[in-house]
């Protein structure tokens, strides 16, 4: 598998994940705004809930969502450009 294709898939998934989190925060989805505490090992807002209390979760979820969305989109551009140029 071409490395640029793999990068495009991973960064595309990160951008989609960030977008879903942002949408979930706007819709007040429970697993985003009030995550279960057992998810603390692999979901950052749940770790924030355990350490700092439930009032900090929404801010941490927004930071996580926007970082995934923006950084995924920015990092997605070079592999996509390389893929398009290699097909020409």
WOFENDA-V723907 format. One record per backbone hydrogen bond with DSSP energy under -0.5 kcal/mol. NH is the residue of the N-H (numbers start at 0). CO is the residue of the C=O. If there is no record, write none. Layout:
# WOFENDA-V723907
NH|CO, NH|CO
This chain:
# WOFENDA-V723907
5|1, 6|2, 7|3, 8|4, 9|5, 10|6, 11|7, 12|8, 13|9, 14|10, 15|11, 16|12, 17|13, 18|14, 19|15, 20|16, 21|17, 22|18, 23|19, 24|20, 25|21, 26|22, 27|23, 28|23, 31|28, 32|28, 33|29, 38|35, 39|36, 41|38, 42|38, 45|42, 46|42, 47|43, 48|44, 49|45, 50|46, 51|47, 52|47, 52|48, 55|52, 56|53, 59|55, 60|56, 61|57, 62|58, 63|59, 64|60, 65|61, 66|62, 67|63, 68|64, 69|65, 70|66, 71|67, 72|68, 73|69, 74|70, 75|71, 76|72, 76|73, 77|73, 78|74, 79|75, 80|76, 81|77, 82|78, 83|79, 84|80, 85|81, 86|82, 87|83
